[in-house]
Amino acid sequence: MRVWVPYVEMADLARARPDVEVDVYDGVSGPPQSLDQVELYVLPYLQGRGPARLMAAMPRLRVAQTLTAGVDDVLPLVPDGVTLCNARGVHDASTAELAVALVLASLRGIPDFVRDGALGRWHGDRRDSLADRRVLLVGYGSVGAAVERRLEGFECDVRRVARRARDGVHGFADLPHLLTEADVVVLTVPMTEETRGMVDARFLAALPDDALLVNVARGPVVRTDDLLAEVTSGRLRAALDVTDPEPLPEQNPLWSCPNVLISPHVGGNTSAFLPRACRLIEEQLRRISVGEPLLNVVSGAY
Ligand SMILES: NC(=O)c1ccc[n+]([C@@H]2O[C@H](COP(=O)([O-])OP(=O)(O)OC[C@H]3O[C@@H](n4cnc5c(N)ncnc54)[C@H](OP(=O)(O)O)[C@@H]3O)[C@@H](O)[C@H]2O)c1
């Protein structure tokens, strides 16, 4: 089986299997000659849609494996008959860590301290602690559960909402009420037709004054203009790893809101990524070679 992977570390793992031939394609340099032989394509990470468009020219492609958890941008480009797998789990540690970092930094006023530091200004006033805050996780899948694990020990009250209600997890229908009691909302839903624009003026208006919205999901889950109205008035705070659009243009007023902390979509892009991505690919190759079902199938049936 011919496999394309984006990293030499992954290629080394794949080459250890006798049934696999490997090419490295990082999405930056030109594609390898074996386009017409690829059966498993591990798409380059964070290289835009260009590498995904190559799938249309791969006649033998059977499995497309993303290294992102969200596949909203790739899904429309997957040819019929090709199974798409995502990287659910690969980014949990890194993204959950950033979500908690954004919560702590925003509540404790770290961006203000950095601004004050640049001016040599000693200004200490009383800030919110994460202890005793009511934290609402909107989305309780792989990343959401990882956020909750990291919140243990902070003495906050965590509530969970997902599509389907289950033990300890509220269904989406309970969201309007839960919002009225949330000091911190962390978004970890996927981008779907249902979640696009889900955080709109009504959603935001339901939150108490001074509530903090943290988005580590996808930018278009939040209506930027509606959020802008609430943060420029100073009623709400926000910490955003993802924005709509991305990159956020230099002139966007969100940049200059003192109560908005922005990170440039780096939730998953840390040292934790490659080892976990390699483990996923190693496991997928093992499954293919013994005929077991693949992990993280989003569409198709390999
Ligand atoms: N910032 C970053 O760098 C970064 C990194 C990794 C992931 N992400 C984003 O995080 C998303 C989630 O990843 P994941 O691995 O945790 O996915 P996941 O395991 O599939 O979990 C998604 C969760 O969202 C819930 N959900 C889906 N639609 C919903 C809706 N309309 N209302 C309320 N809840 C809804 C699901 O509900 P059920 O449990 O009921 O199905 C599930 O709990 C990804 O799709 C990606 O966009 C961002």
Ligand as a Chemical Component Dictionary entry (heavy atoms), coordinates in Angstrom:
data_LIG
# 
_chem_comp.id                   LIG 
_chem_comp.type                 NON-POLYMER 
_chem_comp.pdbx_formal_charge   0 
_chem_comp.three_letter_code    LIG 
# 
loop_
_chem_comp_atom.comp_id 
_chem_comp_atom.atom_id 
_chem_comp_atom.alt_atom_id 
_chem_comp_atom.type_symbol 
_chem_comp_atom.charge 
_chem_comp_atom.model_Cartn_x 
_chem_comp_atom.model_Cartn_y 
_chem_comp_atom.model_Cartn_z 
_chem_comp_atom.pdbx_ordinal 
LIG N1  N1  N 0  -8.280  25.526 18.601 1  
LIG C1  C1  C 0  -7.737  24.437 18.094 2  
LIG O1  O1  O 0  -6.589  24.424 17.678 3  
LIG C2  C2  C 0  -8.544  23.158 18.073 4  
LIG C3  C3  C 0  -7.897  21.936 18.319 5  
LIG C4  C4  C 0  -8.674  20.763 18.355 6  
LIG C5  C5  C 0  -10.040 20.831 18.116 7  
LIG N2  N2  N 1  -10.608 22.035 17.840 8  
LIG C6  C6  C 0  -12.071 22.124 17.561 9  
LIG O2  O2  O 0  -12.771 21.446 18.601 10 
LIG C7  C7  C 0  -13.819 20.683 17.981 11 
LIG C8  C8  C 0  -14.227 19.560 18.912 12 
LIG O3  O3  O 0  -13.254 18.541 18.892 13 
LIG P1  P1  P 0  -13.495 17.163 19.666 14 
LIG O4  O4  O 0  -12.377 16.277 19.288 15 
LIG O5  O5  O -1 -13.774 17.424 21.107 16 
LIG O6  O6  O 0  -14.849 16.678 18.953 17 
LIG P2  P2  P 0  -15.860 15.577 19.489 18 
LIG O7  O7  O 0  -15.173 14.615 20.360 19 
LIG O8  O8  O 0  -16.600 15.101 18.287 20 
LIG O9  O9  O 0  -16.879 16.396 20.437 21 
LIG C9  C9  C 0  -17.713 17.382 19.975 22 
LIG C10 C10 C 0  -18.706 17.711 21.061 23 
LIG O10 O10 O 0  -19.556 18.771 20.592 24 
LIG C11 C11 C 0  -20.907 18.392 20.795 25 
LIG N3  N3  N 0  -21.781 19.043 19.838 26 
LIG C12 C12 C 0  -21.845 18.871 18.499 27 
LIG N4  N4  N 0  -22.808 19.651 17.985 28 
LIG C13 C13 C 0  -23.343 20.325 19.031 29 
LIG C14 C14 C 0  -24.382 21.269 19.148 30 
LIG N5  N5  N 0  -25.062 21.675 18.080 31 
LIG N6  N6  N 0  -24.679 21.754 20.369 32 
LIG C15 C15 C 0  -24.000 21.355 21.476 33 
LIG N7  N7  N 0  -23.018 20.439 21.420 34 
LIG C16 C16 C 0  -22.700 19.943 20.212 35 
LIG C17 C17 C 0  -20.920 16.895 20.692 36 
LIG O11 O11 O 0  -22.102 16.398 21.312 37 
LIG P3  P3  P 0  -22.346 14.809 21.533 38 
LIG O12 O12 O 0  -21.328 14.392 22.571 39 
LIG O13 O13 O 0  -23.732 14.732 22.076 40 
LIG O14 O14 O 0  -22.157 14.186 20.187 41 
LIG C18 C18 C 0  -19.626 16.558 21.432 42 
LIG O15 O15 O 0  -19.849 16.577 22.827 43 
LIG C19 C19 C 0  -13.216 20.243 16.643 44 
LIG O16 O16 O 0  -14.216 19.914 15.704 45 
LIG C20 C20 C 0  -12.397 21.448 16.229 46 
LIG O17 O17 O 0  -13.165 22.312 15.436 47 
LIG C21 C21 C 0  -9.902  23.192 17.820 48 
# 
loop_
_chem_comp_bond.comp_id 
_chem_comp_bond.atom_id_1 
_chem_comp_bond.atom_id_2 
_chem_comp_bond.value_order 
_chem_comp_bond.pdbx_ordinal 
LIG N1  C1  SING 1  
LIG C1  O1  DOUB 2  
LIG C1  C2  SING 3  
LIG C2  C3  SING 4  
LIG C2  C21 DOUB 5  
LIG C3  C4  DOUB 6  
LIG C4  C5  SING 7  
LIG C5  N2  DOUB 8  
LIG N2  C6  SING 9  
LIG N2  C21 SING 10 
LIG C6  O2  SING 11 
LIG C6  C20 SING 12 
LIG O2  C7  SING 13 
LIG C7  C8  SING 14 
LIG C7  C19 SING 15 
LIG C8  O3  SING 16 
LIG O3  P1  SING 17 
LIG P1  O4  DOUB 18 
LIG P1  O5  SING 19 
LIG P1  O6  SING 20 
LIG O6  P2  SING 21 
LIG P2  O7  DOUB 22 
LIG P2  O8  SING 23 
LIG P2  O9  SING 24 
LIG O9  C9  SING 25 
LIG C9  C10 SING 26 
LIG C10 O10 SING 27 
LIG C10 C18 SING 28 
LIG O10 C11 SING 29 
LIG C11 N3  SING 30 
LIG C11 C17 SING 31 
LIG N3  C12 SING 32 
LIG N3  C16 SING 33 
LIG C12 N4  DOUB 34 
LIG N4  C13 SING 35 
LIG C13 C14 SING 36 
LIG C13 C16 DOUB 37 
LIG C14 N5  SING 38 
LIG C14 N6  DOUB 39 
LIG N6  C15 SING 40 
LIG C15 N7  DOUB 41 
LIG N7  C16 SING 42 
LIG C17 O11 SING 43 
LIG C17 C18 SING 44 
LIG O11 P3  SING 45 
LIG P3  O12 DOUB 46 
LIG P3  O13 SING 47 
LIG P3  O14 SING 48 
LIG C18 O15 SING 49 
LIG C19 O16 SING 50 
LIG C19 C20 SING 51 
LIG C20 O17 SING 52 
# 
